[in-house]
């Protein structure tokens, strides 16, 4: 959410920032809504002054024995009081109209985010590893998984519909192994606190992390008004909702393994087969809450952790900086990690690491109290929040199946995962 005071003071800069998002006239509309509210508040303040004056007149008239004047002043106070009551309701409506509009406006991106229309205009930062090739025709993950007898889309469709999967035996174990491996890396090596989060949240939580109102169509909503989370970023970031931390408490770093749910409303016809785009999937998430001066370094640290997961799995990948047309609604800058998939002969996204600045913190009222050099606390400021996948489990399974496939249809288990798989080195057909 944006600071309307900053918009008033920097209208041209805000307009240019929104133009990079292909939005025009947003700043002017926000200023107009704010002016209507401010003008109305000024009128209410004037009415308060008139009521105070009339109240004083009552006492003065009574002290002078002028009952007629006293009754006239009493009637005037009553009229002004009713006008103020009506005006306060109008003020609430004007404030809501302004806030609702600001909630619909995306974050301001950093200047180093490249201009572009879509993913084709993203900028490659670097590549790691050599894309895997085989002396046989590489299969896609769904053919491998079904060939092993351990990936069942048909059974899932019977009970749940399309975009669901049943994993069995070693593939189910592989999911658990990946989660444990990733959680160990993030907690033991990067000091993140592991958290088990609610999968159902209320709408306030989703407004706080900007899934609402923008992305309601992508959410699964229950009959009692709650929502299934699309990422544990929602639950983790809301842990600091409506709190004021001490500067010494920062940074706060969380990680969580959870199921996630997305309706994929805007993905009709895309990745309809396989595990790339599912309604239910699991993910290890990273969330950081930091001092504003530390958010730049924190994004690079989170990117490093996500890259380390891929490196230890022996998977070739590349890092891209998203362009303006591909950067998410709440992000100031996003780096995507794309893993090489031999079956598709291309890189596919497996992680996004984003910095949001104070965009989410304003929506959640998440602050901290800075201290000066003498230790005295100063006025509260908004924290900065960041989030990143570390990694998406389903897509990591896809990458392992395609990169570690063998000619006979079995799949080698990456060495780093073998201890988590009870010492197994190979997944064979059932």
C-alpha positions as CSV (number, residue, x, y, z in Angstrom):
1,X,0.0,0.0,0.0
2,X,1.2,3.5,-0.8
3,X,1.8,6.5,1.4
4,X,-0.8,9.1,0.2
5,X,1.4,11.9,1.7
6,X,4.3,10.8,-0.6
7,X,2.0,10.7,-3.6
8,X,0.8,14.2,-2.9
9,X,4.4,15.5,-2.5
10,X,5.7,13.5,-5.5
11,X,2.9,13.3,-8.1
12,X,5.1,13.1,-11.2
13,X,7.4,10.4,-9.7
14,X,4.4,8.3,-8.7
15,X,2.8,8.7,-12.1
16,X,6.0,7.6,-13.9
17,X,6.3,4.6,-11.5
18,X,2.7,3.5,-12.3
19,X,3.3,4.1,-16.1
20,X,6.0,1.4,-15.8
21,X,3.1,-0.9,-14.7
22,X,1.0,0.2,-17.7
23,X,-1.3,2.3,-15.5
24,X,-2.0,6.0,-16.1
25,X,-3.8,8.7,-14.2
26,X,-3.5,6.7,-10.9
27,X,-1.8,9.4,-8.9
28,X,-4.2,12.1,-10.0
29,X,-7.2,10.0,-9.0
30,X,-5.6,9.1,-5.6
31,X,-4.9,12.8,-5.0
32,X,-8.5,13.7,-5.9
33,X,-9.9,11.1,-3.5
34,X,-7.5,12.3,-0.8
35,X,-8.5,16.0,-1.4
36,X,-12.2,15.1,-1.1
37,X,-11.5,13.4,2.2
38,X,-9.2,16.2,3.5
39,X,-11.7,18.9,2.5
40,X,-14.5,17.0,4.3
41,X,-12.3,16.6,7.4
42,X,-11.6,20.3,7.4
43,X,-15.4,21.0,7.3
44,X,-15.9,18.6,10.2
45,X,-13.2,20.4,12.2
46,X,-14.9,23.7,11.6
47,X,-18.2,22.2,12.8
48,X,-16.4,21.0,15.9
49,X,-15.3,24.6,16.5
50,X,-18.8,25.8,16.0
51,X,-20.2,23.2,18.5
52,X,-17.6,24.2,21.1
53,X,-18.5,27.9,20.7
54,X,-22.2,27.1,21.0
55,X,-21.6,25.0,24.1
56,X,-19.8,28.0,25.6
57,X,-22.7,30.2,24.7
58,X,-25.1,28.0,26.7
59,X,-23.1,28.5,29.8
60,X,-22.8,32.2,29.3
61,X,-26.5,32.6,28.6
62,X,-27.5,30.7,31.7
63,X,-25.0,32.6,33.8
64,X,-26.7,35.8,32.6
65,X,-30.2,34.4,33.2
66,X,-31.1,34.6,29.5
67,X,-33.1,31.3,29.1
68,X,-34.1,32.2,25.5
69,X,-30.5,32.5,24.3
70,X,-29.6,29.4,26.3
71,X,-32.3,27.3,24.6
72,X,-31.3,28.7,21.2
73,X,-27.7,27.7,21.8
74,X,-28.8,24.2,23.0
75,X,-30.8,23.7,19.8
76,X,-27.8,24.8,17.7
77,X,-25.5,22.4,19.5
78,X,-28.0,19.6,18.8
79,X,-28.2,20.5,15.1
80,X,-24.4,20.7,14.8
81,X,-24.0,17.4,16.6
82,X,-26.3,15.7,14.2
83,X,-24.5,17.2,11.2
84,X,-21.2,16.0,12.6
85,X,-22.6,12.5,13.1
86,X,-23.7,12.4,9.5
87,X,-20.4,13.9,8.4
88,X,-18.3,11.3,10.3
89,X,-20.1,8.5,8.4
90,X,-19.3,10.3,5.2
91,X,-15.7,10.7,6.3
92,X,-15.5,6.9,6.9
93,X,-16.9,6.3,3.4
94,X,-14.4,8.8,1.8
95,X,-11.5,7.2,3.7
96,X,-12.6,3.7,2.6
97,X,-12.8,4.9,-1.0
98,X,-9.3,6.2,-0.8
99,X,-7.9,3.1,0.9
100,X,-9.7,0.7,-1.4
101,X,-8.2,2.5,-4.4
102,X,-4.7,2.5,-2.9
103,X,-5.0,-1.2,-2.3
104,X,-5.6,-1.8,-6.0
105,X,-2.3,0.0,-7.0
106,X,0.9,-2.2,-7.4
107,X,4.2,-1.5,-5.8
108,X,6.7,0.9,-7.1
109,X,9.6,-1.0,-8.8
110,X,13.2,-0.2,-8.4
111,X,14.9,1.7,-11.2
112,X,17.1,-1.3,-12.1
113,X,14.1,-3.4,-13.0
114,X,14.3,-3.6,-16.8
115,X,11.4,-2.4,-18.9
116,X,9.6,-5.1,-20.8
117,X,6.2,-6.6,-21.7
118,X,6.5,-10.2,-20.5
119,X,8.9,-13.1,-19.6
120,X,10.6,-12.8,-22.9
121,X,12.0,-9.4,-21.8
122,X,13.5,-10.7,-18.5
123,X,17.2,-10.3,-18.2
124,X,19.5,-13.3,-17.6
125,X,21.9,-12.6,-14.7
126,X,24.0,-15.8,-14.7
127,X,23.9,-19.5,-15.4
128,X,25.2,-22.3,-13.2
129,X,25.9,-25.8,-14.4
130,X,25.7,-27.5,-17.8
131,X,22.3,-28.4,-19.1
132,X,22.0,-32.2,-19.0
133,X,22.0,-34.2,-22.2
134,X,21.5,-37.9,-22.8
135,X,22.4,-40.5,-25.4
136,X,18.7,-41.4,-25.5
137,X,15.6,-39.4,-26.0
138,X,14.8,-37.6,-22.7
139,X,11.3,-38.1,-21.3
140,X,9.2,-35.6,-19.5
141,X,8.5,-36.1,-15.8
142,X,5.0,-37.4,-16.2
143,X,6.1,-40.1,-18.6
144,X,8.9,-41.1,-16.2
145,X,6.6,-41.0,-13.1
146,X,3.9,-43.0,-14.7
147,X,6.4,-45.4,-16.1
148,X,7.7,-46.0,-12.6
149,X,4.1,-46.7,-11.5
150,X,4.5,-44.0,-8.8
151,X,2.7,-41.0,-10.3
152,X,-1.1,-41.3,-10.7
153,X,-3.0,-38.5,-12.4
154,X,-6.0,-40.7,-13.2
155,X,-6.7,-41.6,-9.6
156,X,-6.3,-38.0,-8.5
157,X,-8.7,-36.8,-11.3
158,X,-11.4,-39.3,-10.1
159,X,-11.5,-37.9,-6.6
160,X,-10.4,-34.2,-7.2
161,X,-10.5,-33.3,-10.9
162,X,-7.7,-32.1,-13.1
163,X,-4.4,-30.5,-11.9
164,X,-4.0,-32.9,-9.0
165,X,-1.6,-35.9,-8.6
166,X,-1.1,-38.9,-6.4
167,X,2.6,-39.7,-5.6
168,X,3.4,-43.2,-4.2
169,X,6.2,-45.0,-2.5
170,X,9.6,-43.6,-3.4
171,X,8.2,-40.5,-5.0
172,X,6.1,-39.7,-1.9
173,X,9.3,-40.4,0.1
174,X,11.2,-38.1,-2.3
175,X,8.8,-35.2,-1.5
176,X,9.4,-35.7,2.2
177,X,13.2,-36.0,1.7
178,X,13.3,-32.7,-0.3
179,X,11.3,-30.9,2.4
180,X,13.6,-32.1,5.1
181,X,16.8,-31.3,3.1
182,X,15.6,-27.8,2.3
183,X,14.4,-27.1,5.9
184,X,17.7,-28.3,7.3
185,X,19.6,-26.0,4.9
186,X,17.5,-22.9,5.7
187,X,17.4,-23.5,9.5
188,X,20.9,-24.9,10.2
189,X,22.9,-22.9,7.7
190,X,20.9,-19.6,7.4
191,X,19.5,-19.4,10.8
192,X,15.8,-19.3,9.8
193,X,13.2,-20.2,12.4
194,X,11.0,-23.1,11.2
195,X,7.3,-22.5,11.5
196,X,4.2,-24.7,11.0
197,X,1.6,-22.3,9.7
198,X,-2.2,-22.2,9.3
199,X,-3.4,-23.2,5.8
200,X,-6.7,-21.3,6.2
201,X,-6.5,-17.6,6.8
202,X,-9.0,-14.7,6.9
203,X,-9.3,-12.0,4.3
204,X,-7.3,-9.5,6.4
205,X,-4.3,-11.7,6.2
206,X,-4.5,-11.8,2.4
207,X,-5.0,-8.0,2.2
208,X,-1.9,-7.7,4.2
209,X,0.3,-9.6,1.8
210,X,-1.5,-8.2,-1.3
211,X,-3.3,-11.4,-2.5
212,X,-6.5,-9.5,-2.0
213,X,-8.2,-7.8,-3.7
214,X,-6.1,-8.3,-6.8
215,X,-5.9,-12.1,-7.0
216,X,-9.1,-13.3,-5.4
217,X,-9.9,-15.3,-8.6
218,X,-6.8,-17.4,-7.9
219,X,-7.8,-18.3,-4.3
220,X,-9.9,-21.1,-3.0
221,X,-12.5,-19.7,-0.6
222,X,-14.4,-21.7,2.1
223,X,-18.1,-21.3,2.9
224,X,-17.3,-19.5,6.1
225,X,-15.3,-16.8,4.3
226,X,-11.8,-18.1,4.9
227,X,-9.2,-18.8,2.2
228,X,-6.7,-21.6,1.5
229,X,-3.3,-20.1,1.3
230,X,-1.6,-19.9,-2.1
231,X,1.8,-19.7,-0.4
232,X,2.9,-19.8,3.2
233,X,4.3,-16.3,2.6
234,X,0.8,-15.2,3.7
235,X,0.9,-16.9,7.1
236,X,4.6,-16.2,7.8
237,X,4.5,-12.5,6.9
238,X,1.3,-12.0,9.0
239,X,3.2,-13.1,12.1
240,X,4.3,-9.5,12.4
241,X,0.9,-8.0,11.6
242,X,-0.1,-5.1,13.8
243,X,3.2,-5.4,15.8
244,X,5.9,-2.9,16.7
245,X,9.3,-4.7,17.0
246,X,12.4,-3.3,18.6
247,X,15.2,-2.6,16.2
248,X,17.3,-5.2,18.0
249,X,14.7,-7.9,17.1
250,X,15.5,-7.4,13.4
251,X,16.0,-9.3,11.1
252,X,13.3,-11.9,11.6
253,X,13.8,-14.8,9.3
254,X,11.2,-17.6,8.9
255,X,10.9,-20.8,6.8
256,X,8.0,-23.1,6.4
257,X,7.0,-26.3,4.5
258,X,3.4,-26.3,3.6
259,X,0.8,-27.3,1.1
260,X,-0.4,-24.4,-1.1
261,X,-3.5,-24.0,-3.2
262,X,-4.2,-22.0,-6.3
263,X,-7.1,-22.1,-8.7
264,X,-4.9,-21.2,-11.6
265,X,-7.7,-19.1,-13.0
266,X,-5.5,-17.4,-15.5
267,X,-3.7,-20.5,-16.7
268,X,-6.2,-22.2,-19.0
269,X,-4.4,-24.4,-21.5
270,X,-1.0,-24.0,-19.9
271,X,0.9,-27.0,-18.5
272,X,-2.4,-29.0,-18.4
273,X,-0.4,-32.3,-18.1
274,X,2.0,-33.1,-15.3
275,X,3.1,-31.4,-12.1
276,X,4.2,-28.0,-13.3
277,X,1.0,-26.2,-12.6
278,X,-1.2,-27.8,-9.9
279,X,-4.2,-26.7,-7.8
280,X,-2.4,-28.2,-4.7
281,X,1.3,-28.3,-4.3
282,X,3.9,-28.1,-1.6
283,X,6.6,-25.6,-1.1
284,X,9.4,-24.5,1.3
285,X,9.1,-20.8,1.7
286,X,11.4,-18.1,3.1
287,X,10.2,-14.9,4.6
288,X,12.4,-12.1,6.0
289,X,11.3,-9.0,8.0
290,X,14.2,-6.5,8.1
291,X,15.4,-3.0,8.7
292,X,14.9,-0.8,5.6
293,X,18.7,-0.4,5.3
294,X,19.1,-4.2,5.1
295,X,16.5,-5.2,2.6
296,X,18.9,-5.0,-0.4
297,X,21.4,-7.3,1.1
298,X,18.7,-9.6,2.4
299,X,17.3,-10.3,-1.1
300,X,20.8,-11.4,-2.2
301,X,21.1,-13.6,0.8
302,X,17.8,-15.3,0.1
303,X,18.7,-15.7,-3.5
304,X,22.0,-17.3,-2.4
305,X,20.1,-19.8,-0.3
306,X,17.7,-20.8,-3.1
307,X,20.6,-21.2,-5.5
308,X,22.4,-23.4,-3.0
309,X,19.5,-25.8,-2.9
310,X,19.8,-26.3,-6.7
311,X,23.6,-26.5,-6.6
312,X,23.6,-29.2,-4.0
313,X,21.0,-31.2,-6.0
314,X,23.3,-31.0,-9.0
315,X,20.8,-29.2,-11.1
316,X,21.7,-26.7,-13.8
317,X,19.9,-23.4,-13.5
318,X,19.9,-19.8,-14.4
319,X,18.9,-16.6,-12.6
320,X,16.9,-13.9,-14.3
321,X,15.8,-10.5,-13.2
322,X,12.1,-10.0,-14.1
323,X,11.1,-7.1,-16.3
324,X,8.4,-4.5,-15.5
325,X,5.7,-6.5,-17.3
326,X,6.5,-9.8,-15.4
327,X,7.2,-8.4,-11.9
328,X,4.5,-9.3,-9.4
329,X,2.0,-6.8,-8.0
330,X,3.6,-6.5,-4.6
331,X,7.3,-6.7,-5.6
332,X,9.8,-3.9,-6.0
333,X,12.2,-6.4,-7.7
334,X,12.1,-10.1,-8.3
335,X,14.8,-12.7,-9.3
336,X,13.6,-16.0,-10.7
337,X,15.5,-19.2,-10.6
338,X,14.9,-21.3,-13.6
339,X,16.0,-25.0,-13.6
340,X,16.9,-26.9,-16.7
341,X,14.4,-29.6,-17.7
342,X,15.8,-32.0,-20.3
343,X,12.4,-33.4,-21.1
344,X,11.1,-30.0,-22.1
345,X,14.6,-28.8,-23.4
346,X,14.2,-25.5,-21.6
347,X,14.6,-23.7,-18.3
348,X,11.5,-23.4,-16.1
349,X,10.8,-21.3,-13.1
350,X,11.4,-23.1,-9.7
351,X,11.8,-20.1,-7.4
352,X,11.0,-16.4,-7.1
353,X,12.8,-14.2,-4.6
354,X,11.1,-10.8,-4.2
355,X,11.7,-7.7,-2.1
356,X,8.5,-5.7,-1.2
357,X,10.0,-2.7,0.7
358,X,7.4,-1.4,3.1
359,X,4.5,-2.2,0.7
360,X,3.1,-5.1,2.7
361,X,4.2,-3.6,6.1
362,X,1.9,-0.6,5.5
363,X,-1.0,-2.9,4.7
364,X,-0.3,-4.9,7.9
365,X,0.8,-2.1,10.2
366,X,4.1,-3.8,10.9
367,X,6.6,-1.4,12.4
368,X,9.8,-1.3,14.4
369,X,11.3,1.3,16.8
370,X,14.7,2.5,15.7
371,X,17.2,3.6,18.3
372,X,19.8,6.4,18.1
373,X,23.5,6.0,18.9
374,X,22.8,6.6,22.6
375,X,20.2,3.8,22.6
376,X,17.1,6.1,22.8
377,X,14.1,4.9,20.9
378,X,12.9,7.1,18.0
379,X,9.5,7.2,16.2
380,X,8.3,3.9,14.8
381,X,9.0,3.1,11.1
382,X,7.6,0.4,8.8
383,X,9.7,-2.7,8.4
384,X,10.6,-4.2,5.0
385,X,9.4,-7.6,4.0
386,X,10.9,-10.2,1.5
387,X,9.8,-13.6,0.4
388,X,11.2,-16.4,-1.7
389,X,10.7,-20.0,-2.6
390,X,13.3,-22.3,-1.2
391,X,12.1,-24.3,-3.3
392,X,8.8,-25.4,-4.8
393,X,8.8,-29.1,-4.0
394,X,6.7,-30.4,-6.9
395,X,8.8,-28.6,-9.5
396,X,12.0,-29.9,-7.8
397,X,10.7,-33.4,-8.2
398,X,10.0,-32.7,-11.8
399,X,13.6,-31.5,-12.2
400,X,15.1,-34.5,-10.5
401,X,13.1,-37.0,-12.6
402,X,14.1,-35.3,-15.8
403,X,17.7,-34.7,-15.0
404,X,18.4,-38.0,-13.2
405,X,16.5,-40.3,-15.6
406,X,18.2,-43.4,-17.1
407,X,17.7,-45.3,-20.3
408,X,15.8,-48.1,-18.6
409,X,13.3,-45.7,-17.0
410,X,14.7,-45.7,-13.5
411,X,15.8,-42.5,-11.7
412,X,19.0,-41.9,-9.8
413,X,18.7,-40.2,-6.5
414,X,20.9,-37.1,-6.0
415,X,23.7,-37.9,-3.5
416,X,22.6,-35.1,-1.1
417,X,19.1,-36.7,-0.8
418,X,20.3,-40.3,-0.3
419,X,20.6,-40.0,3.5
420,X,17.1,-38.6,3.6
421,X,15.9,-41.6,1.5
422,X,17.2,-44.3,3.8
423,X,20.3,-44.8,1.7
424,X,18.5,-45.6,-1.5
425,X,20.4,-44.6,-4.7
426,X,17.9,-45.5,-7.3
427,X,14.1,-45.4,-7.9
428,X,13.1,-48.4,-10.0
429,X,9.9,-49.3,-11.8
430,X,7.2,-51.1,-9.8
